[in-house]
Amino acid sequence: MQKYLEATSFFDFDKPAVQQWADKQLHDCDTHPVAIAQCLYLACRDQIRYNPYTAKRDRAAMSASYLLDSGESYCIPKAVLLGAVARYKGIPSRLGFANVRNHLSSPKLIEWLGTDVFHMHGYTELYLTDRWVKATPAFDARLCRFMKVEPLPFDGVHDSVFQEYTADGLAHMEYLADHGLFADLPFDFIWNDLERAYPHLFSGNQNPLPQRSLELDLSDSEP
């Protein structure tokens, strides 16, 4: 279990800024590990804005400390942040990855990727009450309002993964492939898969990274 508690260049909770941020989120939180995990989950979910257009092939940009500086990112660094602050508080953590189809994604994002399949969706697993529990802090509450879906809760007991359907019965998230679990962020594994999945984004004539947010995409697509 020790490897799931260690600081790394990605899970860099040994940085004072990461520790200070985590301590601030837990100021009024109960000291039980499940309560701590819940407080940290909500902070990672809602205080860091979800923006897939921030993705870049840069090791430093996928660390917890970088994410706190930027204030926005996509699912993988947000999962890393949750894992890092959990480890700081003595809760073992690891990362999981899956391919998903988001039926509510914006047309502009699908056009940019060239597919509606999103490779290497990242989530966190936390070891609580003698078992591993999935936590998915990707979509912040503000974005969920734009998407007209409920923010994904986490009770520290049951797996928290995206729902297959919305409350209105619309198709939401479909999990297609599981890439396994990792004690640290598998940087090369992730980006090699993304390059195979989206070769046009890595070619010499690749599309420039759009300076957009998913909220703007969704606003543009409204009638």
Residue frames as qw, qx, qy, qz and C-alpha x, y, z in Angstrom:
[[0.000, 0.885, 0.466, 0.000, 0.00, 0.00, 0.00],
 [0.413, -0.606, 0.034, 0.679, 2.99, 2.31, 0.50],
 [0.322, 0.081, 0.505, 0.797, 3.29, 3.11, -3.22],
 [0.051, -0.689, -0.595, -0.411, -0.22, 4.59, -3.10],
 [0.388, -0.857, -0.258, 0.221, 0.85, 7.07, -0.41],
 [0.605, -0.248, 0.161, 0.739, 4.08, 8.41, -1.90],
 [0.196, 0.856, -0.016, -0.478, 4.71, 11.85, -3.37],
 [0.688, 0.196, 0.475, 0.513, 5.85, 11.88, -7.02],
 [0.176, -0.111, 0.243, 0.947, 6.50, 14.55, -9.62],
 [0.265, -0.395, -0.577, -0.664, 2.79, 14.36, -10.50],
 [0.594, -0.667, -0.445, -0.065, 1.36, 13.64, -7.03],
 [0.452, 0.328, -0.328, 0.761, 3.51, 16.46, -5.68],
 [0.492, -0.784, -0.304, -0.225, 1.80, 16.98, -2.34],
 [0.691, -0.318, -0.179, 0.624, 5.24, 17.62, -0.87],
 [0.219, 0.409, 0.130, 0.876, 4.91, 21.14, -2.33],
 [0.041, -0.249, -0.539, 0.804, 3.78, 23.70, 0.29],
 [0.362, 0.087, -0.188, -0.909, 1.18, 25.17, -2.07],
 [0.563, -0.141, -0.734, -0.352, -0.57, 21.80, -2.43],
 [0.381, -0.254, -0.769, 0.446, -0.54, 21.21, 1.33],
 [0.063, 0.190, 0.283, -0.938, -1.84, 24.69, 2.07],
 [0.467, -0.024, -0.411, -0.782, -4.67, 24.29, -0.44],
 [0.558, -0.211, -0.797, -0.091, -5.69, 20.93, 1.01],
 [0.260, -0.240, -0.653, 0.670, -5.58, 22.23, 4.58],
 [0.220, 0.083, 0.029, -0.971, -7.77, 25.17, 3.60],
 [0.551, -0.120, -0.579, -0.589, -10.44, 22.85, 2.16],
 [0.615, -0.259, -0.738, 0.103, -10.52, 20.84, 5.38],
 [0.014, 0.332, -0.383, 0.862, -10.78, 23.77, 7.79],
 [0.571, -0.141, 0.314, -0.745, -14.34, 22.90, 8.86],
 [0.743, 0.128, -0.574, -0.320, -14.28, 19.24, 7.84],
 [0.875, -0.405, 0.188, -0.187, -14.75, 16.22, 10.09],
 [0.110, -0.683, 0.717, 0.089, -11.54, 14.26, 10.71],
 [0.807, 0.063, 0.583, -0.070, -12.88, 10.87, 9.62],
 [0.314, -0.230, 0.670, 0.632, -11.13, 9.69, 6.42],
 [0.261, 0.537, 0.751, 0.282, -14.43, 9.39, 4.52],
 [0.001, 0.927, 0.294, -0.235, -15.40, 12.95, 5.45],
 [0.280, -0.639, 0.377, 0.609, -11.93, 14.18, 4.46],
 [0.347, 0.078, 0.766, 0.535, -12.22, 12.42, 1.11],
 [0.184, 0.754, 0.626, 0.079, -15.65, 13.96, 0.51],
 [0.099, -0.908, -0.054, 0.405, -14.42, 17.48, 1.26],
 [0.299, -0.470, 0.559, 0.614, -11.37, 17.09, -0.96],
 [0.361, 0.339, 0.789, 0.364, -13.48, 15.62, -3.75],
 [0.147, 0.877, 0.453, -0.068, -15.89, 18.57, -3.79],
 [0.182, -0.825, 0.195, 0.499, -13.00, 21.03, -3.76],
 [0.335, -0.230, 0.711, 0.574, -11.27, 19.30, -6.69],
 [0.309, 0.523, 0.762, 0.224, -14.54, 18.99, -8.58],
 [0.087, 0.894, 0.438, 0.033, -15.82, 22.54, -8.20],
 [0.252, -0.861, 0.113, 0.428, -12.85, 24.82, -7.54],
 [0.271, -0.341, 0.657, 0.616, -10.96, 23.66, -10.63],
 [0.618, 0.508, 0.050, -0.598, -12.92, 24.43, -13.79],
 [0.730, 0.103, 0.641, 0.214, -13.15, 21.60, -16.31],
 [0.402, 0.798, -0.178, -0.413, -11.68, 22.62, -19.67],
 [0.906, 0.075, 0.361, 0.208, -10.51, 19.92, -22.11],
 [0.551, 0.796, -0.007, 0.251, -8.86, 22.52, -24.32],
 [0.268, -0.872, 0.404, -0.066, -6.07, 22.97, -21.77],
 [0.945, -0.119, 0.271, 0.140, -4.57, 19.54, -22.57],
 [0.402, 0.817, -0.414, -0.009, -0.93, 19.61, -23.64],
 [0.943, 0.043, -0.254, 0.209, 1.89, 17.09, -23.80],
 [0.130, 0.671, -0.431, 0.589, 3.86, 18.53, -20.90],
 [0.586, -0.186, -0.732, 0.294, 4.81, 16.56, -17.78],
 [0.127, -0.038, -0.438, 0.889, 4.77, 19.62, -15.53],
 [0.406, -0.120, -0.155, -0.892, 1.26, 20.56, -16.69],
 [0.723, -0.229, -0.576, -0.306, -0.11, 17.27, -15.35],
 [0.388, -0.017, -0.705, 0.593, 1.03, 17.76, -11.75],
 [0.285, -0.723, -0.612, 0.144, -1.18, 18.74, -8.83],
 [0.305, -0.567, -0.110, 0.757, 0.77, 21.93, -8.12],
 [0.101, 0.005, 0.484, 0.869, 0.51, 23.12, -11.74],
 [0.162, -0.550, -0.745, -0.341, -3.22, 22.56, -11.70],
 [0.301, -0.730, -0.456, 0.410, -3.66, 24.72, -8.62],
 [0.229, -0.388, 0.168, 0.877, -1.74, 27.52, -10.35],
 [0.011, -0.117, -0.636, -0.763, -3.82, 27.29, -13.53],
 [0.374, 0.179, 0.449, -0.792, -7.25, 26.86, -11.92],
 [0.792, 0.359, 0.061, -0.489, -8.65, 24.88, -14.86],
 [0.032, -0.388, 0.887, 0.249, -7.90, 21.59, -16.58],
 [0.721, 0.041, -0.484, -0.495, -9.41, 18.35, -17.79],
 [0.891, -0.352, -0.122, -0.261, -10.19, 15.02, -16.15],
 [0.847, 0.097, -0.377, 0.363, -6.69, 13.56, -15.79],
 [0.272, 0.357, -0.415, 0.792, -4.98, 16.41, -13.88],
 [0.535, -0.463, 0.089, -0.701, -8.11, 16.85, -11.76],
 [0.945, -0.206, -0.241, -0.080, -7.91, 13.17, -10.83],
 [0.653, 0.237, -0.411, 0.590, -4.21, 13.64, -10.04],
 [0.103, -0.501, 0.279, -0.813, -4.99, 16.56, -7.74],
 [0.785, -0.409, -0.015, -0.466, -7.56, 14.56, -5.81],
 [0.934, -0.022, -0.304, 0.187, -5.14, 11.66, -5.51],
 [0.453, 0.397, -0.381, 0.702, -2.33, 13.95, -4.34],
 [0.289, -0.493, 0.283, -0.771, -4.25, 15.73, -1.61],
 [0.904, -0.290, -0.139, -0.281, -5.75, 12.43, -0.46],
 [0.824, 0.113, -0.382, 0.403, -2.25, 10.99, -0.07],
 [0.125, 0.506, -0.339, 0.783, -1.22, 14.11, 1.84],
 [0.572, -0.405, 0.246, -0.670, -3.96, 13.25, 4.34],
 [0.297, -0.301, 0.887, -0.189, -2.93, 9.61, 4.57],
 [0.783, 0.320, 0.378, -0.376, -5.55, 8.18, 2.20],
 [0.452, -0.151, 0.732, 0.487, -4.07, 5.81, -0.42],
 [0.541, 0.671, 0.115, -0.495, -4.92, 6.75, -3.99],
 [0.449, -0.087, 0.716, 0.527, -4.37, 5.55, -7.53],
 [0.349, 0.448, -0.198, -0.799, -5.48, 6.50, -11.04],
 [0.572, 0.272, 0.771, 0.064, -7.77, 4.70, -13.47],
 [0.155, 0.404, -0.384, -0.816, -8.32, 5.35, -17.18],
 [0.510, 0.388, 0.766, -0.051, -11.11, 4.46, -19.57],
 [0.007, 0.079, 0.516, 0.853, -12.37, 5.31, -23.04],
 [0.216, 0.507, 0.671, -0.496, -15.83, 6.87, -22.93],
 [0.085, 0.423, 0.549, 0.716, -18.48, 8.23, -25.24],
 [0.020, 0.378, 0.452, -0.807, -20.06, 11.41, -23.87],
 [0.197, 0.559, 0.733, 0.333, -23.45, 11.74, -25.52],
 [0.070, -0.932, -0.328, 0.136, -23.84, 15.29, -24.18],
 [0.523, -0.325, 0.190, 0.764, -20.51, 16.63, -25.40],
 [0.243, 0.756, 0.015, -0.608, -20.41, 19.80, -27.47],
 [0.800, 0.558, 0.205, 0.074, -20.42, 19.50, -31.29],
 [0.251, 0.901, -0.339, 0.098, -17.36, 21.76, -31.45],
 [0.444, -0.580, 0.680, -0.062, -15.33, 19.49, -29.17],
 [0.828, 0.155, 0.539, 0.011, -16.35, 16.43, -31.20],
 [0.615, 0.786, 0.006, 0.061, -15.41, 18.25, -34.39],
 [0.029, -0.854, 0.514, -0.071, -12.00, 19.15, -32.94],
 [0.553, -0.370, 0.745, -0.045, -11.29, 15.57, -31.85],
 [0.399, 0.304, -0.694, -0.515, -12.79, 14.03, -34.99],
 [0.471, -0.174, -0.862, -0.063, -14.81, 11.51, -32.94],
 [0.547, -0.607, -0.016, -0.576, -17.26, 11.27, -30.09],
 [0.902, -0.262, -0.284, 0.190, -15.02, 8.77, -28.27],
 [0.115, -0.890, 0.340, -0.281, -12.84, 10.30, -25.59],
 [0.829, 0.120, -0.472, 0.274, -9.70, 8.28, -24.93],
 [0.508, 0.060, -0.523, 0.682, -7.98, 8.14, -21.55],
 [0.428, -0.713, -0.120, -0.542, -10.71, 9.59, -19.38],
 [0.386, 0.227, -0.704, 0.552, -9.10, 9.78, -15.95],
 [0.624, -0.645, -0.167, -0.408, -10.58, 9.13, -12.52],
 [0.019, -0.537, 0.698, -0.474, -9.29, 8.50, -9.00],
 [0.777, -0.325, -0.531, -0.097, -9.60, 5.51, -6.72],
 [0.175, -0.617, 0.483, -0.596, -9.33, 6.10, -2.95],
 [0.530, -0.087, -0.829, 0.157, -8.83, 3.42, -0.31],
 [0.351, -0.340, 0.279, -0.827, -11.55, 4.01, 2.27],
 [0.758, -0.182, 0.375, -0.501, -13.16, 1.68, 4.83],
 [0.558, -0.251, 0.784, 0.104, -10.99, -1.23, 3.66],
 [0.641, 0.439, 0.596, 0.203, -11.87, -1.02, -0.03],
 [0.229, -0.099, 0.353, 0.902, -11.06, 0.94, -3.16],
 [0.270, 0.735, 0.547, -0.296, -13.75, 3.45, -4.17],
 [0.424, 0.364, 0.406, 0.723, -13.92, 5.28, -7.50],
 [0.034, -0.781, -0.274, 0.560, -14.20, 9.08, -7.54],
 [0.477, 0.436, 0.462, 0.608, -14.64, 11.23, -10.66],
 [0.161, -0.703, -0.265, 0.640, -14.05, 14.96, -9.97],
 [0.419, 0.179, 0.483, 0.748, -14.00, 16.01, -13.63],
 [0.006, -0.605, -0.454, -0.654, -17.12, 18.12, -14.30],
 [0.094, -0.069, -0.457, 0.882, -17.52, 21.10, -11.98],
 [0.163, 0.569, 0.716, -0.370, -20.95, 22.19, -10.78],
 [0.208, 0.630, -0.061, -0.746, -20.96, 25.31, -12.99],
 [0.164, 0.258, -0.771, -0.558, -20.35, 23.24, -16.12],
 [0.059, 0.273, 0.959, -0.055, -23.04, 20.78, -15.06],
 [0.258, 0.619, 0.406, -0.621, -25.55, 23.63, -15.03],
 [0.276, 0.521, -0.438, -0.679, -24.63, 24.35, -18.65],
 [0.172, 0.127, -0.936, -0.280, -24.94, 20.66, -19.48],
 [0.679, -0.212, -0.050, -0.701, -28.25, 20.41, -17.59],
 [0.783, -0.080, -0.613, 0.062, -27.05, 17.40, -15.56],
 [0.644, -0.760, 0.014, -0.094, -26.61, 16.92, -11.83],
 [0.109, 0.735, -0.643, 0.184, -23.05, 17.30, -10.51],
 [0.792, 0.018, -0.610, 0.018, -21.61, 13.87, -9.75],
 [0.556, -0.724, 0.234, -0.333, -21.70, 13.22, -5.98],
 [0.587, 0.285, -0.710, 0.264, -19.24, 11.17, -3.93],
 [0.688, -0.627, -0.012, -0.365, -20.13, 9.62, -0.58],
 [0.072, -0.647, 0.729, -0.210, -16.84, 7.83, 0.04],
 [0.632, -0.098, 0.722, -0.262, -18.60, 4.47, 0.16],
 [0.751, 0.458, 0.476, -0.021, -20.00, 3.81, -3.33],
 [0.504, 0.044, 0.448, 0.737, -18.22, 4.17, -6.67],
 [0.208, 0.794, 0.187, -0.541, -18.79, 7.60, -8.18],
 [0.342, -0.030, 0.655, 0.673, -18.71, 7.29, -11.97],
 [0.287, 0.168, -0.207, -0.920, -20.62, 9.12, -14.66],
 [0.608, 0.267, 0.604, -0.442, -24.22, 8.05, -15.06],
 [0.344, 0.160, 0.799, 0.467, -25.27, 6.16, -18.18],
 [0.012, 0.666, 0.577, 0.473, -28.39, 8.35, -18.40],
 [0.034, -0.256, 0.226, -0.939, -29.45, 11.76, -17.16],
 [0.237, 0.235, 0.712, -0.618, -32.41, 12.25, -14.84],
 [0.546, 0.439, 0.002, -0.713, -34.47, 13.06, -17.96],
 [0.866, 0.177, 0.466, -0.052, -33.57, 9.72, -19.55],
 [0.528, 0.803, -0.264, -0.084, -31.08, 11.09, -22.08],
 [0.920, 0.062, -0.125, 0.365, -27.96, 9.08, -22.84],
 [0.247, -0.946, 0.204, 0.047, -25.03, 10.60, -20.97],
 [0.023, -0.710, 0.701, 0.061, -21.78, 8.64, -20.54],
 [0.983, 0.117, -0.061, -0.127, -20.93, 5.27, -22.02],
 [0.394, -0.662, 0.626, 0.123, -17.81, 3.47, -20.77],
 [0.800, 0.495, -0.244, -0.234, -16.18, 1.63, -23.66],
 [0.814, 0.258, -0.424, 0.303, -12.75, 0.36, -22.57],
 [0.621, -0.778, 0.094, 0.021, -10.78, 0.04, -19.35],
 [0.546, 0.672, -0.414, 0.282, -7.04, 0.81, -19.39],
 [0.748, -0.128, -0.523, 0.388, -6.28, -0.32, -15.85],
 [0.452, -0.887, -0.088, -0.031, -5.08, 1.23, -12.59],
 [0.626, 0.453, -0.258, 0.580, -1.81, 2.99, -11.82],
 [0.574, -0.580, -0.320, 0.482, 0.05, 4.10, -8.69],
 [0.182, -0.552, 0.113, 0.806, 1.45, 7.09, -10.60],
 [0.542, 0.705, 0.066, -0.454, 0.49, 8.94, -13.75],
 [0.726, 0.019, 0.559, 0.401, 1.63, 6.85, -16.79],
 [0.130, 0.724, -0.110, -0.669, 2.58, 9.86, -18.91],
 [0.058, 0.351, -0.742, -0.568, 3.96, 8.09, -22.00],
 [0.158, 0.275, 0.948, 0.032, 1.21, 5.46, -21.97],
 [0.233, 0.710, 0.468, -0.472, -1.45, 8.18, -21.97],
 [0.198, 0.738, -0.200, -0.613, 0.02, 10.36, -24.68],
 [0.073, -0.212, 0.869, 0.441, 1.00, 7.49, -26.97],
 [0.217, 0.452, 0.864, -0.044, -2.61, 6.32, -26.89],
 [0.206, 0.789, 0.266, -0.514, -3.92, 9.84, -27.51],
 [0.048, 0.564, -0.526, -0.635, -1.59, 10.24, -30.48],
 [0.112, 0.071, 0.943, 0.307, -2.91, 7.00, -31.99],
 [0.169, 0.609, 0.743, -0.222, -6.50, 8.03, -31.33],
 [0.199, 0.931, 0.208, -0.225, -6.23, 11.62, -32.61],
 [0.714, -0.005, 0.265, 0.649, -3.32, 11.69, -35.09],
 [0.272, 0.747, 0.280, 0.538, -4.48, 14.96, -36.68],
 [0.364, -0.927, -0.029, -0.085, -3.82, 16.77, -33.39],
 [0.672, -0.570, 0.333, 0.335, -0.19, 15.63, -33.39],
 [0.733, 0.416, 0.315, 0.436, 0.74, 16.02, -37.06],
 [0.410, -0.074, 0.090, 0.905, 2.87, 18.79, -38.48],
 [0.150, -0.321, -0.335, -0.873, -0.32, 20.48, -39.64],
 [0.242, -0.419, -0.826, 0.291, -2.15, 19.88, -36.39],
 [0.170, -0.811, -0.375, -0.417, -5.05, 22.07, -35.41],
 [0.127, 0.400, -0.450, 0.788, -3.98, 24.79, -32.98],
 [0.217, -0.352, -0.815, 0.406, -5.32, 24.29, -29.48],
 [0.116, -0.708, -0.429, -0.549, -8.60, 26.24, -29.40],
 [0.106, 0.093, -0.470, 0.871, -8.69, 29.06, -26.88],
 [0.548, -0.365, -0.373, -0.654, -12.12, 28.04, -25.69],
 [0.283, -0.152, 0.789, -0.524, -13.98, 26.61, -22.75],
 [0.026, -0.270, -0.947, -0.173, -16.61, 23.90, -22.81],
 [0.111, 0.626, 0.539, -0.553, -19.12, 26.39, -21.39],
 [0.187, 0.543, -0.256, -0.778, -18.55, 28.61, -24.45],
 [0.078, 0.037, -0.899, -0.429, -19.05, 25.60, -26.73],
 [0.000, 0.454, 0.880, -0.136, -22.35, 24.79, -25.08],
 [0.121, 0.647, 0.266, -0.704, -23.50, 28.40, -25.12],
 [0.142, 0.396, -0.522, -0.742, -22.73, 28.64, -28.84],
 [0.105, -0.086, -0.939, -0.315, -24.73, 25.48, -29.53],
 [0.169, 0.463, 0.706, -0.509, -27.90, 26.70, -27.79],
 [0.236, 0.598, 0.620, 0.449, -30.76, 27.75, -30.09]]
